[in-house]
């Protein structure tokens, strides 16, 4: 699954719907948030590739991916990546 995901700027079919930065909470977890996503099924993935240029068609390595389904409008979904 992860080998079919693309980053911003690539020409593959599985481009990201959105992307966001991840922030360390200063204690023990990394948080991220996106908003205003239509209901449906998505694959979410994260990378620690800080040298990626989103304007170039370059390779990016995703560390983990997970399928999620948004089913209730207005509800906040929490996703936990267990490494």
Secondary structure, 3 states (H helix, E strand, C coil): CHHHCCCCCCCCCCCCCCCCCCEECCCCCEECCCCCCCCEEEEEEECCCCCCCCCCCCCCCCCEEEEEEECCCCCCCCCCCCC
